[in-house]
């Protein structure tokens, strides 16, 4: 039986009135809530003493401006020149704000199509870099797999330490695809992680890639879609530069507080990992190596940080690290020794465990090179480490939770210090910290035996004597 009421002339007129009222209400809601808006970000990119870079992805084809001021009230604010968001650029905008004061906090907010972003009414804030030597903190990590961990609690702990920089060491997403849209979509979803937002909006983020954001697992120079992956990477990060005019890639140099950071690309020019090691095998490629050698020679910083997506030690053999490109690695280390380049420290990720390793180059006439390893930010820690033995493991390996590394620089000329420690998902330190000075990082100086954990020294000596590194009574 049909119980529906018939709609007469008055009913039709009432229905039309209701529809008109609903349409009016929708227009009113749109006017109140506000389109357009920022849909991913904002993210602070590279910052210097006189500039800040702001990345954002917006909701349409709009002119985007950033309003900025040193006072939260914006009483004396200024606007950037408008940047046009377009479908061809995935509606991404990057604003470089120039003419700023060093070591100063700036508040900022967005105006899109001449309208304030009402979805994000509260202003954000960030800070310019100091001019010259200054104390500062750098957090770093690798391996953030959204598909495994959509909450990513570790970033709450990272933000609590208020780092001045955050370095992404690769596998920043797990796209594992040859399609630019899949790469872009995974970046967009990773940028939407709620616990990550405070860090991105206030702390400069700098990034290199590894295989899972370059292409597929263990990808190398043979990838036929690497140029498209590079295009997407450049769009979704706001680094100071990408490669050189002669050599493509994601490598670049960045200076902060008197320390020079050399971010390396270990994928774009990499020979296959299973190729026999020797003088002709490369991870970095000749163009990048020429750039790196020249940049290291020109640096006068007391600390020079080599930032790699994969480990520097021989622990992962055979594998995806410099252990499979040891000839090239040692060639670089010989160059550092022969050119008397002081102050070099290495960072890396990828391993899905936290490590503090050392390559004792003091035994070859140089100085000991430390490899500070943080992984994962949001991924399952693994147990491959049980079969791995680095040249010297300075601290016990950490494989209990997600983790991040923290470098604290105290910059006082010859008495400057670099302090490193690893922190778990709650922000608790997992080891006794490593402290280095410029005097520790010059030819002829040996430090690793003074820095190594006694348990790890015992294990290493047993291994060198022909025993097992991990075995009965070794813990």
C-alpha positions, 0 to 999 in steps of 0.5 A: 500500500502506498502511504506517500502523501500526494504533492499538490500545487502548494506542495510543489511551491513549498518544495521549490521554496525549500530548495531555494532556501537550502541553496541560500543556506549553502551559499551562506555556509560557504561564505562563513567557512570559506573556500579557498583554503590550505589543504596540506601544510603549511610546512616550513622549508629551508630558512636562513638568517634573512629568509624563511620558506613556506610550502603549502598545497591549497584547494584550487586555482588561486592567488596565494599570499603569506602575511607575516609579522614579528608581532602576533597581532599583525599590527605591522604585517607585510605580505609576500607577492602572490603565487599562483596555484595551478593544477599543473603544479598540483596546487602547491605554492612555495613562498620565500620571504626575504629581508628578515631579521636573523634569529627572530620569531615570525608569525604567519598566515595565509590569504587565498584569492584575497580571502583569509583562510578561515579553516586555519584562523590561528596564525603559525610561527617559525624562526629565522636562522642565526647569523654566525655561530650559535647553539642549536638543536637538530632532530632527524629520522627516517622511515615513516610508513603511513600505511603501518602507523597512521598516528605516528606518536613519535612526532609529539616527542620530536616537537617537545624537544623544540629542534631548530631543524628537522632532517628527513633522511629518506623513506619519508613515504612508502609509495613504492610506485612508478606513478607520479600521482601515487607518489604525490598522493602518498605525500599528501596523506603523510602531510595530513598526519595530525601529530606531525602538524606542529613540527611541520608548521614551525620547524624547517624541514629538509629532506633527501630520499631513499628507495621507497620515495624514489621508486621501488625497494632497492631502486637504482639509476636504472629506474626509467621513471626517476626523473618523474620521481625527482619532479614530484620530490622537488614539488613536495619539499622546500629544500634550498636546491636540488643537485646542480645544473650539470648533475640532477638529484636531491643533493644540496648543502645547507648551513645553520649556526656555523655548521655545514650540512651536506645532504646526499643523493644515494639513489639517482646515480647508484649502480646496482647493489649486486654489482661487484665492488671496485673502483668503477662502482658508485652510489653517488655518481661522479658529478655529485662526488665532484660537488661534494669534494669541492664543498668539503674543501671550501667549508670552514665550519668546525663540524661538517655533517654528511647526511645519507639515506643509508648507513656508512658502516659495513654492518649491512653486508651484503645489502643496500648501504655503503657496505656494498660500495665500500671502495667509493666510501673509502675513497671519500674517507681517504680524500677527507684524510689527505686533504686534512678536512676536519670535523666530519660526522656522518648521519644515516637512516634506513636500517629500521633500528637505532645505531651509533657506529664508528669507522675507526679511520684513525687506524689509517692515519685519519680520525674516527668517523662516527655514523649516527643512525636513526630509524624508524620514525613509523615502521616496524623495527627489524631483527636483521641486526643480529647478523650484522657487525659494524667496524665498531658499535659504540652503543647497543643497538636499539630496536624496541620502538620508533625513534629519532636522533637529536644533535645538540650543538654548543658553538664556542669556537675551538671549544664547540661540542656536538652531543648526540643521543637517540630517543624512543617514541616517548622521548626518553633517551636510550643511551649515554650520549656521545659528545664530540669536539672539533679536536676529536675530529682531526688526523691522528686522533683516536677516540672510539675506544674512549667512547665505546660502551664496555659491553660492545667493546667486549663483543667486538674483541670476541668477534675479532678473536674469531668468536660470535659478536652476539652469543652466549654471555654477550649481553 
